[in-house]
Amino acid sequence: MVEIEIGVLRNQCLDRRIESRSRLVAEVAAWEHQRNASAARINWMFSTEQARTKMARAYPKPTAKES
C-alpha cells in the first residue's frame, strides 16, 4: 500500500521541480489533506491467500505460535 501511495504522490504532487524545502512540505501537506478528504481507497484485486500463493517466498504463511 505504501508503494502505491508514494506513486500517487509522485504523479499528482511531485511531478515538477519544487524550489524549497518549505514549499515541498506545504505541497505534500496539501496533497495529503486532499487525499484524506477524498477518502481515497485501494481496490485490491486479489485475496490474501492469492497473494501468498503468488509471492510465497516474500510473504510466508504465518505459523501458530508455540505455547
Secondary structure, DSSP 4 states (H G I P E B T S, - for coil): -HHHHHHHHHHHTSSS----HHHHHHHHHHHHHHHHHTT------S-HHHHHHHTTTTSPPP-PPP-
